Amino acid sequence: MFKYTVKRLLQSLITILLAVTVVFLLLRMLPTDYYFTEDQLMKFTPEQKNSILEAAGLLDPVGEQLVRFYGQILHLDFGTSRRIQSGIAVTKVIGSKFGVSMRLGVISLAISLFLGVILGILQTVFKDRVIDHFGTAYTVFVNAVPALVSYSLVLVFGSKVLGLPALYSTRNVTMSSILPIACLSLASIAGYALWTRRYMVDELTRDYIKLAKIKGLNTRQIMLKHVLRNAMVPMVQYIPASFLLTIGGSLLVERFFSVPGMGPLLTDAINRYDVNVVQTLVMFYAALGIVGVFLGDVLMMLVDPRITLTEKGGTR
């Protein structure tokens, strides 16, 4: 376990470093005019522009800029925002958005897991009956209909029929969060239901299920103690990654409901050429994905002790 952890940690650090380096180099390939606003481009003389770029270190050789960037990362210095919130530390800019996305993401993930797994269990227990057909129809609908269309349906139903706020508001956080959370949960519920049903149906064909029935175990005991437990093993691997990426925000949902979260931040930073924010967000999302995969492996091992992260005499 220790060797596996160290190996994965080193691999993760290298992957994050490569991702950030690629983004760093791509940003440096853009014309320097992107560094200035339209007003600055009109007002500043070429000499003033060069002076500003030189002060920012953007006229130095790319190699020197890259080494300096690595040094800043080691000191956890991610710089300040230039456009999103001018002069404010990038960590504060991201931190103010992260809390909003995390709250919506955690709630939606909890709802998705609960309803999705319950629906999948019911579909398995009542296979080829009304509830199974309903779950299948729901899954097909969610995957077939474009996300913006389903979000629009939720918005119209929620605002016109239920009287819920159509847009997110910091003055009425609880009520205005209902529709964004519902939209975030739609696809996830269908996904968890689909995979729960699939894995449970597969488990029902195993020989040990026939043996359990011969021993006199009832349907409830078989489903909960054997089928569901074994069916959850491959599913739990993806739960940490889903959790970590969900709290990172959803671009479509947060833009659709004007949620001031992490979702729109990366695209806004790219559009406004806020270099420090872009680089930090890329590192943040890369770390979330990598940590999620690692935690998924660990969680799968905890659910099923028969699974090990290393092989005898070697690595995983």
N, C-alpha and C positions, 0 to 999 in steps of 0.2 A: 504493500500500500504506500509506504514512504517513497520507494523508488518511483512508483507510478506517479505520485503527486509531484515529485521534483521534476520528472521528465515532462509531465504535462504543463507544469508551471513555466519551464524553459521554452517549450514549444509555444505556449500562449504569449509569452513576452516577445518572442521573435515574430510571431504573426501580427501582433498589435503594432510592433515597430515597423514592420514592412508596410502595413496598411497606412499608417500615418506618414511614412516616408513617401509613398506613392502620391498621396494627396498633397503633401508639401511640395513635391516637385511639379505636379500638375498645376498647382496654384502659381508657382513661380514662372511657369511658361506663359501665363496670361499677360497681355499688354499692361504696362505700368499705369496706363490711364484709368484702369479699373480701381486703382487705389484712391482716386479722387472722386468727389461728387461732381455733378454737372455744373453746379455753381463754381466750385473750385477750379474746374477745367477752364471756365470762361474768365475767371478773375486772375488766376495765377499765371505768371510768366514762366517760360521754360526754365529759367534759372531758379525760380522759387520752387518749382516742382522737383527739380533735381536735388535741391537742398533738403526738401522734406523726405524724399526717397533715400537720400544718403544718410540722414539722421535716423531713419527707420531701419537702415542696414540692407535695404532692398537692392542697392547697387553693388553690394559686395559679391564676389564669386559665389555661385550656388553652393559649392562645397563648404565654404566658410559659414554660410547661412545655415546649412544643414547641421554642422557641428555645433554651432551656437544653439540651434533648436534642440538638439539632443541634451545639451547641458541644462537648458531651461526645464526640460521634462524631468531630468534627474533631481532638480531642485523644486519640482512641483510648481513651477512658475509658468502658467499658461497665458500670461499677458493680459491685456485689457481689450475690451470690445471697442471697435472703431465706429461702427454704424448702428448696431442694434441698440446698445446703451453706451454711448460714447464715454470713454474714460472709466467705465466700471469694470472691475475684475471679471474675467470670463467665468470663473467659478461662481461668482455671485449671480451673474446673468443666468447661467444654467440652473443654479440652485433655486432661484425664484420660480422657474418653470417646472422643475422636476417634481416639486411637491404636489402640484396640481395633477400632473400626469400620473404620478404614483398612486394618488388616492383613487382616481377613476380606474386605473389599471388593476389595482388590487381588488376593488369591489367587483369589477366586471369579470375578472378571472375566477373569483370565488363563486360567483353566480353561474358562470359557464361550467365550471367543474361539477358543481352540485347538480344543476339541471341536466347537463349533458350526460353525466354518468347515470343518473336516475332514469333518464329517457332511454339510454342504451340498455339498461337492465330490464326495463319494462318491455322493450322491443324483443329482447331475447326470451323473456318468460312467456310473452304472448306472441310468439313468432307467427307470422302470416295472419295475424288478426288485425283488428281496427287500429290499435295503438301502434303496431309495427308499421302498418301502411301510412299512418299519420307521420311517424318519425321519418320514414323514408321520403315522403312527399316534402316534408319540411327541409330535409337535408338537400334534396334536389333543387328545391326552390331557392334556398340561400346560395347555393353554388352556381346556379344558372343565371340568376338575376344580377345585373351589375350592382356593385356596392352602393353607388350614388342613388340608384332607383330604390333599393330597399331602405336606405337612409331617409329618402324623401317620403316614402310610405309611413315610416315610423314618425317622422316629423309631422306630417299631416294628421295622422291618427292621434298622436300625443297632444298636439297643440289645439286642434279643432274639436276633438271628441272629449279628451280628458282634461283639457285646459291647462296643460303643462307649459312652462316657458319654452319658447322656440330656440332661444339663444342662451348661452351660459352667462351667468351674472354673478359677480363677486358679492353682491348684496343679498342674493338668494341662492346660496351655493347648493343646498340640499335639493330643492325642487328643480333647479336648472341643470342638475347633474343627472337626472333620471333618464332623459332621452339619449345623451351621449353614452351613458353606461349601457343602455339597452342596445344601441347600435354596435358598441364594442363587443357585446356578448353574443350577437346573432350568429356570426360565423363560427365562433368558438363552441357554442352549444352544439351546433350541428356536427362539428368535427369530433368532439368528445363522444357524442352519441353514436356516431358512425363507427369509430374505432372500438368503443366499448362493446357494441353489438357484434362487430366482426370478430374480435378476440374471444368473446364469450361463446359465440356460436361454434367457433373452432374448438374451444375447450370441451364443449358438450359431446364432441365426437371421440374424445380420448377414452382409452380403456379404463382408466381409474374412475371415471364417472360411472361406467357400468358396474364396477366393483362396489362403489359407494351405494348405488341403488340396491344391489344385492344384499348389502349389509343392513339395509333398512333405513338409511338416511332419507329424510323428507326433502322436498324440492327446495325449501328455504335454506336448509343446512348445506345442501349441495351447492346452491348458487352462491351463498355468502362465504362459506368456508373453503370452497375448492375452486369453483369456476371464476368468481369475481377476483379472488386473490391472484390466481395465476394469469388471468386476463389483464390485470393491472400492471404486471411486471414490464411488458414492453411499452406501456403508455407512460409510466412515471418517468421514463428517461427524458421525455420532452416537456414535462411540467416545469422544471426550473427555467429552461430556456424561454418557454412561453411567458412565464411570470416576469423574468427580467426584461424581456423585450417589450412586454405589455406596459410596464411601468415607464418605459422610454417614450411612450406616447404614440398616438396614431395620427398620421398626417391627415388622412381624409376626414376622420371623425372630428378632430379638433378644429380643422378649418371649417367644416360644415356647420358646426355649432359655435364657432368663435370662442373656443376654449383656449385660454392663454397658457398652453402647456408646451411640452417638448416637441410635439409633432411638427408644427410649422417652423420651428426654430432653425433647423438645418437648412431648409430650402430658402428661408429668409436670409440667413447668413451667406449662403452661396450667391443669391441674387444681388445682395448688397456688398459682396466682396469683403465680408468681415472675416479676414483670414484666421485670426486667432480662435474665433468661435468655431469655424469650420473644422480646424485641426483638432480642437479639443473634443468636439462632438463625435468626430470619426473615431478617435481613441476611445471615447466613452462607449459608443455602440459596439465597437469591436470587442471591448472588454466584457460587455454584457453578454454577447453571443458566446464567447469562449468560456466564460465562467458558467453560463447556463448549461453548456454541453458537459463540462466537467462534473457539475453538481448532479446532472441527470445520470451519469454513470454511477456516482456514489449512491444516489437514491435507489437506483435499480438494484444495486448490490445489497442495500439494507432491506429492501422488500423481499428479495430472494437470496438468502445466504449462500445458495449453491453457486451463485455467480461470483467470480473473482475478477479483480482488475489486473491480475498478473498471472502468468503461467509458470509452472514449475521450471526453474532453470532459465527463465527468460522474461520478456516483457509482454504486455498485453498486445 
